[in-house]
Amino acid sequence: TAQVRVAAFNRELGRLLLNHAGYARECESGEVGLLLARDEDRGAAGEAPLRSVFERDDAWESTGDLFFADSDGDLWLVDPVQSLIRTAHGSVSPSAIRAALGSIPAVDLAVAFGVGKRGGDAVVAAVTLRAGRKLSARELEQALTVLPQAERPRDVMVVDEIPMTTWHRPMTAPLRAAHESGANGATIWRQARDGSTYRLTRRTGRNAA
């Protein structure tokens, strides 16, 4: 397998963070950064996209994925860079939202996506519930306290189904369209101005709490 390293990465500017010597800084344990793979065959493959990254004249390829290394050196995927949700307050990690919502016993599946003219003016999450379960404001608010207020979803939709691809990957486009059109079938929890509490704003489907 290729040699890989996790480099400190500015998610807002989309570039590596440098140390005092002008080279990329390798992330510490638990720090999220960009996963790079060593280009061992740059002569045959041509010019590598990234040169002199960690030392003079080295060559690396960006995987386009954000990872972190744990204390054992094992690597864990966080998000593809392209999946980050861009908002006026900065980039938001959809996987962090999925993990927070997934900690609620009533929640079966969860996804997060951006909505608005640029697809990132606000963050919306959609969840399906386990059979016979309901979602309460208290459960929702407690689960989302692990996230900074600016990274919490503005709306949380409770839907009957999250559409999946053939490869069992969730499709957010239909959910985004349903949210923007106000389609029936979803219960909407909206973030209050305090950024911590959620209120039920629409009750239209059988999942209404």
Secondary structure, 3 states (H helix, E strand, C coil): CCCEEEECEECCCCEECECCCCCECECCCCCCEEEEEECCCHHHHCCCCEECCCCCCCEEEEEEEEEEECCCCCEEEEEEHHHCEEECCEEECHHHHHHHHHCCCCEEEEEEEEECCCCCCEEEEEEEECCCCCCCHHHHHHHHCCCCHHHCCCEEEECCCCCECCCCCECCHHHHHHHHHCCCCCEEEEECCCCCCEEEEEECCCCCC
